[in-house]
Amino acid sequence: MQGRIRFTASKAPVAQEALARLIARYGQTEMRRAQVIVALGGDGFMLETLHAHGARDLPVYGMNRGTVGFMMNAFAEEDLPQRLAAAEAAVINPLAMRAENTKGKVTEALAINEVALLRQGPQAAKLRVVIDGRERLAELVCDGALVATPAGSTAYNYSAHGPILPIGAAVLALTAVAAFRPRRWRGAVLPTTAEVRLEVLEPDKRPVMADADSRSSVRDVVAVSVRSAPEVTHRILFDPGHGLEERLINEQFV
């Protein structure tokens, strides 16, 4: 299946150089005829590729030409067809964000890693947390809050001291960013069936922005709803023994 390859790369010089060498060696297939996408860059470029071509239902095999490369495989020019044939697929579902701003405009977007709410000004945000229609926190005073998928749990979520989630677990992480009140609240692990609604208290005095994977930003939000989107799937290919599940486990012991 992996015979027809579409190469794509970030704008970084090292990624562009790799792109030229791989195309010279293996050729370049038109996107409409491709059976697999090989993405050259870092994790940010992998997310960009998945968002851009998710509707095509093509597996994406990343090779690290960026910095961290958590979602990427090691780069090598040799034996690429063999690596693609042996690769293992991780199937992930994104989050669906629905954000309403102070003017009543509604913005919808998908997030593979996380949906984040962040304070927009100098004052802390005040949020009301509602899960499946039931109020769980009447007031969360914080710099922000986020909902993360297992695939995204080692990204911003982990930096905010959220839990690392196993890739096969049917759960989401709800994590506060620099929570002030309740002071000891560390977040929650929720089933993927849950719908999280974060309502902004005092939106004029304490403005808040919402963001999906750092690419779909909405300013001056008053409420954001987040749910898992099982109707949308992404397939990421990994070399055997180096898949997302292994990486998520290993990340907890480094």
C-alpha positions in Angstrom: 0.0 0.0 0.0 2.8 2.3 0.8 4.2 2.4 -2.8 2.8 5.8 -3.7 4.3 8.4 -1.4 3.6 12.0 -1.0 6.4 13.9 0.7 5.8 17.1 2.5 8.1 19.2 4.7 8.2 22.2 7.1 9.9 25.4 6.0 13.0 24.7 8.1 16.1 24.4 5.9 17.0 21.0 7.3 13.5 19.7 6.4 13.6 21.2 2.9 17.0 19.6 2.2 15.7 16.2 3.3 12.6 16.7 1.1 14.7 17.4 -2.0 16.9 14.3 -1.3 13.9 12.0 -0.7 12.1 13.2 -3.8 15.2 12.6 -5.9 15.5 9.1 -4.5 11.9 7.9 -4.4 9.9 10.4 -6.6 6.9 12.4 -5.7 3.2 11.3 -6.0 0.4 13.7 -6.5 -1.7 14.1 -3.3 -4.8 12.7 -5.0 -3.0 9.5 -5.9 -1.0 9.1 -2.8 -1.4 6.1 -0.4 0.8 7.5 2.4 2.1 10.9 3.4 5.7 11.2 4.7 6.0 14.4 6.8 9.4 15.9 7.5 9.6 18.3 10.4 8.8 18.4 14.1 5.6 17.7 16.1 4.1 21.1 15.1 4.4 20.2 11.4 2.9 16.7 12.1 -0.1 18.4 13.6 -0.3 20.8 10.7 -0.2 17.9 8.2 -2.9 15.9 10.1 -5.2 19.0 10.1 -4.5 19.8 6.5 -5.0 16.3 5.1 -7.2 14.5 7.6 -10.2 14.4 5.3 -8.2 12.3 2.8 -7.9 9.4 5.4 -4.3 8.9 4.5 -1.8 7.5 7.1 1.0 9.8 7.9 4.6 8.7 8.6 6.7 11.4 10.2 10.4 11.7 10.1 12.1 14.1 12.6 13.6 17.2 11.0 12.5 19.4 13.9 13.3 19.7 17.6 11.4 17.3 19.9 9.8 14.9 17.4 7.6 13.0 19.9 5.2 12.1 17.1 8.0 11.4 14.5 10.2 8.6 13.6 14.0 8.8 13.3 15.2 10.3 10.0 16.9 8.1 7.4 17.0 8.1 3.6 17.6 4.4 3.2 15.0 1.6 3.1 12.0 3.9 3.4 9.5 1.6 1.5 10.5 -1.2 3.8 10.0 1.0 6.9 6.6 2.1 5.6 5.5 -1.5 5.0 6.5 -2.6 8.5 5.1 0.5 10.3 2.4 0.2 12.9 -0.6 2.6 13.0 -1.9 4.5 15.9 -5.4 5.7 15.4 -6.4 8.8 17.3 -9.5 11.0 17.5 -9.4 14.8 17.9 -11.4 17.1 20.1 -14.2 19.2 18.8 -14.2 22.8 20.1 -17.2 25.1 20.0 -16.4 28.6 21.2 -18.7 31.6 21.6 -17.4 35.1 22.0 -18.8 38.2 23.6 -20.4 39.3 20.3 -22.3 36.0 19.9 -20.0 34.6 17.2 -19.5 30.8 17.3 -16.3 29.2 16.1 -15.8 25.5 15.7 -12.5 23.8 15.3 -10.8 20.4 15.8 -7.8 19.8 18.1 -5.6 16.8 18.0 -3.6 17.7 21.1 -5.7 20.0 23.2 -8.2 22.8 23.5 -6.9 25.5 25.8 -8.4 28.6 27.5 -5.9 31.3 28.5 -6.2 34.6 30.2 -6.1 37.4 27.7 -5.0 40.2 30.0 -3.1 40.8 33.2 -5.8 39.5 35.6 -6.4 35.8 36.3 -9.4 34.1 34.5 -12.4 33.0 36.4 -14.1 29.9 34.9 -17.1 27.8 35.7 -16.6 24.1 35.0 -19.6 22.1 33.8 -19.3 18.4 32.9 -22.3 16.8 31.0 -24.5 19.6 32.2 -23.6 19.4 35.8 -21.6 22.1 37.6 -18.4 20.7 39.0 -16.6 23.9 39.9 -18.6 27.1 40.5 -15.4 29.2 40.2 -11.9 28.2 39.0 -9.4 31.1 39.3 -6.4 30.4 37.1 -4.3 31.5 34.2 -6.3 29.0 32.1 -7.5 25.5 31.6 -7.2 22.9 28.9 -8.7 19.6 27.8 -6.2 17.2 26.3 -6.4 13.9 24.4 -4.1 11.0 25.2 -2.0 11.8 22.2 -1.6 15.4 23.4 -1.2 14.6 27.1 2.6 14.9 26.9 2.5 18.3 25.3 1.0 21.5 26.9 -1.0 19.3 29.3 2.2 17.8 30.8 3.9 21.2 31.0 0.9 22.3 33.1 1.4 19.3 35.4 -1.5 17.3 33.9 -1.4 13.5 33.7 0.1 11.4 30.9 -2.7 9.3 29.5 -2.2 5.8 27.8 -2.9 6.1 24.1 -5.6 3.4 24.2 -7.4 4.8 27.2 -10.9 6.2 26.6 -10.2 9.3 28.8 -9.4 13.0 28.5 -7.4 15.2 30.8 -8.9 18.4 32.2 -6.0 20.4 33.6 -5.8 23.8 35.2 -3.0 26.2 34.2 -1.6 27.9 37.4 -4.7 27.4 39.5 -5.1 29.9 42.3 -8.5 28.8 43.6 -9.3 26.1 44.5 -5.6 26.1 45.4 -5.2 22.3 45.6 -7.2 21.4 42.6 -5.0 19.5 40.1 -7.6 18.7 37.4 -9.6 15.7 36.5 -9.5 12.6 34.2 -12.8 12.3 32.3 -14.3 9.6 30.0 -14.1 10.5 26.3 -17.9 10.6 26.3 -17.9 13.6 28.5 -18.7 17.1 27.3 -16.7 19.8 29.0 -18.2 23.3 29.1 -16.0 26.1 30.4 -17.9 29.3 31.1 -16.0 32.6 31.5 -17.0 34.7 34.5 -16.5 38.4 34.3 -15.5 38.3 30.6 -15.3 42.1 30.3 -13.0 42.5 33.3 -11.1 39.2 32.8 -11.0 38.4 29.1 -10.1 34.9 28.0 -9.1 33.4 24.6 -9.6 29.9 23.4 -7.2 27.9 21.3 -7.3 24.6 19.4 -3.8 23.1 18.9 -2.4 26.7 18.8 -3.9 27.2 15.4 -7.5 28.2 15.8 -7.6 31.1 18.3 -10.8 32.9 19.5 -10.5 36.0 21.6 -13.0 37.3 24.1 -14.8 34.0 24.7 -17.7 33.6 27.0 -18.1 29.8 26.8 -16.3 26.9 25.2 -17.6 23.4 24.8 -15.2 20.5 24.2 -16.0 16.9 23.3 -14.2 14.0 21.7 -14.9 13.5 18.0 -14.9 9.8 17.4 -16.3 10.4 13.9 -13.0 11.8 12.9 -9.9 9.6 12.8 -6.2 10.2 12.1 -3.7 7.4 11.5 0.0 8.0 12.4 2.6 5.4 11.4 5.5 4.4 13.7 8.4 2.1 13.3 7.8 -1.2 15.2 8.5 -0.9 18.9 8.5 2.9 18.8 4.8 3.7 18.7 2.8 6.2 20.7 2.0 3.8 23.4 5.6 3.0 24.1 6.6 6.7 23.9 3.9 7.6 26.4 5.1 5.0 28.8 8.7 5.9 28.4 8.0 9.6 28.9 7.1 8.8 32.5 10.5 7.3 33.3 12.8 10.0 32.0 
